[in-house]
Amino acid sequence: METFAQVVLDGLLSGMVYALVAAGLCLIWGVMDVINFAHGEYLMIAMYVSYWLGFLANIDPVVSVIAAGVFIFIIGALTYLLIIRYTVGKPPLAALLATFGLAMFLKNLCLNRFSPNFLILSDTWLGGKTFQLGGLIFPAPQLAAAALALIVVGLVYLLINSTRFGWAVQATAMDREAAELMGIDTERIYILIFGIGGACVGIAGGIMPSYLAVHPEVGSLFGLIAFVCVAMGGFGSIPGAFLAGLLVGVAEALAGFYIAPVFKYIAVFGLYLAVVFLRPKGIFGW
Amino acid sequence: MMNTKVIDLKDALWLLLLAVLALLPLVPFVSGSFFGMHVLILVLLFASMAQAWNIIGGYCGQVSFGHSVFFGIGAYGAGMAVVTYGGLPWGGILAGMVLAAVVAVIISYPCFKLTGHYFAIATFAIVEIFNRAFLVWEWVGGALGLDYPVIEEGLANLMWYETKEGYYYCALGLFVIVFGIVRWLESHRFGYYMRAVREGQETAESLGVNSTAVKLGAMAISAALAALCGSFFVQYNLRVDPPMVMSLDMSMKFVLVTILGGSGTLAGPLLGAAVLIPLQEYTRAFWGGLGGGVDLMIFGVLIIVIVIKEPAGIIGILAGIGKSLARRGGTAQGGA
């Protein structure tokens, strides 16, 4: 029983980080109906930012999170300005393929610059520390990442649901033309949404080097899992993406522990199929 | 006036395609270089793969990212016939095609209830599930994959070591089979059904088209042909493992070549492959050594540029050129 609880706890902790990665994607998808294929690569770049700040300037990932978030905010906004803007009004696949090209470019740029080696940051503040609570072991870096994820997802949710900016975003998502007639600068909304979506994944990636090795392929799987979370949660629903992230984290941990590590992702993707076959628009979709 | 010009353009593209086809069998006598042959074989293979995808993705409008599963099943069909059972590949190729069609129907039936991105992500999920399952499935070789033994070369074993000419003619045969089937479908009743479903499922159904049956049929044909391409791929590579054939990257190649060439058109997949594959292979040959990645960086940028500039694909660029030429011809005549 204790093992089971521990496995579920580990799943929940990684699930919160998935939820944060997914929340960024969810925002972009919900507002613009664009699947950003380079989302996982944003995460990878954020991890490199945090790694190099730690390695060269001895700044801990807990602090670099801010730099990584800001950096990916800029990259996200640039992605919109340089690429996504030109795919509006073209076939729905255009944005997906263009961002796939971007993902390919970013992944191989990092491969070329930083080599395919796994880079691990040693001597971080949190690295390797754990503490116990009632028989359960909490690894400090994962716990910090989960807590951070919870806070950021909460803030994004509040931003979208209870600020003037958030209402403008929702109006833009519902009907771009009508929103423009109401005096909303939708172009600015799109830029900011891409930036904020990027910042979410940037923050997630910023803290990860505390406990995960960095390499050019690290983002691909996270990107895929984020797609699955967002679609499972339901189109554009941040609470849905959050719930789906937790479900995915727990499913992954249980299958990995009780069956075999390789079954982790069979369980995750199988869960997605099971959910959408029952509810074709996701848990909170309509 | 406008209509005649469109028909002229289509005829011109047809003539171009026929000319290319007529010249292709002569290439092995002209091109002595090993690498050149390799590129040509890959162009034919990827054109065939893209054309197989084009049936469901282009003509029928169901954008599947799951074709690497069918490709992989075909590859494993041939591979296991040779490696595991020590026989000729032919039975395995046939079994792979049938199995791929059956798997396609089984997994597509529930997936077709999903729309848009939900469908696309479901097909990603299926690729990942097959990939992991094959990695741990001992019977199909697991993560180590299947390595071909050295056996007698020739058409019976579908294997050559000394030259690539045998492979070249097989790839050409594959190309002709796949393009022939699609050409036949295009003008056959079923082809019209597929396009009707793409343009509007409800409208098609209101006219008595059973859209589910059409989509499943198109998927089955597409999957069987993708499996045929997969079995050629494994015979050419003489090795197969799960990440090599059943991966998202492989699935994306089916989609990219078709879309960048021009989806829903007969010539599109050939155009896409004829531009992208040499580009990929030559950039890899030139820049592949520079710490790696430069070839794929260029490839990525190219994808972005084509998608942004010409969403109709290379065939759209050609159509644009054709139109402007026709216009110039028209004004010149008017001036004279």
Chai-1 contact restraints between the chains, C-beta under 6 A:
chainA,res_idxA,chainB,res_idxB,connection_type,confidence,min_distance_angstrom,max_distance_angstrom,comment,restraint_id
A,I35,B,H117,contact,1.0,0.0,6.0,A-B,restraint_1
A,I83,B,I304,contact,1.0,0.0,6.0,A-B,restraint_2
A,Y86,B,I308,contact,1.0,0.0,6.0,A-B,restraint_3
A,K90,B,P311,contact,1.0,0.0,6.0,A-B,restraint_4
A,P91,B,P311,contact,1.0,0.0,6.0,A-B,restraint_5
A,L93,B,V63,contact,1.0,0.0,6.0,A-B,restraint_6
A,A94,B,V307,contact,1.0,0.0,6.0,A-B,restraint_7
A,A94,B,P311,contact,1.0,0.0,6.0,A-B,restraint_8
A,L97,B,V307,contact,1.0,0.0,6.0,A-B,restraint_9
A,A98,B,I304,contact,1.0,0.0,6.0,A-B,restraint_10
A,A98,B,V307,contact,1.0,0.0,6.0,A-B,restraint_11
A,G101,B,G300,contact,1.0,0.0,6.0,A-B,restraint_12
A,G101,B,I303,contact,1.0,0.0,6.0,A-B,restraint_13
A,G101,B,I304,contact,1.0,0.0,6.0,A-B,restraint_14
A,M104,B,L296,contact,1.0,0.0,6.0,A-B,restraint_15
A,M104,B,G300,contact,1.0,0.0,6.0,A-B,restraint_16
A,F105,B,M297,contact,1.0,0.0,6.0,A-B,restraint_17
A,F105,B,G300,contact,1.0,0.0,6.0,A-B,restraint_18
A,F105,B,V301,contact,1.0,0.0,6.0,A-B,restraint_19
A,N108,B,G293,contact,1.0,0.0,6.0,A-B,restraint_20
A,N108,B,L296,contact,1.0,0.0,6.0,A-B,restraint_21
A,N108,B,M297,contact,1.0,0.0,6.0,A-B,restraint_22
A,L109,B,M297,contact,1.0,0.0,6.0,A-B,restraint_23
A,L111,B,G292,contact,1.0,0.0,6.0,A-B,restraint_24
A,L111,B,G293,contact,1.0,0.0,6.0,A-B,restraint_25
A,N112,B,G291,contact,1.0,0.0,6.0,A-B,restraint_26
A,N112,B,G293,contact,1.0,0.0,6.0,A-B,restraint_27
A,F227,B,I121,contact,1.0,0.0,6.0,A-B,restraint_28
A,A231,B,Y118,contact,1.0,0.0,6.0,A-B,restraint_29
A,A231,B,I121,contact,1.0,0.0,6.0,A-B,restraint_30
A,V262,B,R132,contact,1.0,0.0,6.0,A-B,restraint_31
A,V262,B,L135,contact,1.0,0.0,6.0,A-B,restraint_32
A,V262,B,V136,contact,1.0,0.0,6.0,A-B,restraint_33
A,Y265,B,E128,contact,1.0,0.0,6.0,A-B,restraint_34
A,Y265,B,R132,contact,1.0,0.0,6.0,A-B,restraint_35
A,I266,B,I129,contact,1.0,0.0,6.0,A-B,restraint_36
A,I266,B,R132,contact,1.0,0.0,6.0,A-B,restraint_37
A,F269,B,A125,contact,1.0,0.0,6.0,A-B,restraint_38
A,F269,B,E128,contact,1.0,0.0,6.0,A-B,restraint_39
A,F269,B,I129,contact,1.0,0.0,6.0,A-B,restraint_40
A,Y272,B,A125,contact,1.0,0.0,6.0,A-B,restraint_41
A,L273,B,A125,contact,1.0,0.0,6.0,A-B,restraint_42
A,V276,B,L114,contact,1.0,0.0,6.0,A-B,restraint_43
A,V276,B,Y118,contact,1.0,0.0,6.0,A-B,restraint_44
A,F277,B,P110,contact,1.0,0.0,6.0,A-B,restraint_45
A,P280,B,K113,contact,1.0,0.0,6.0,A-B,restraint_46
A,P280,B,L114,contact,1.0,0.0,6.0,A-B,restraint_47
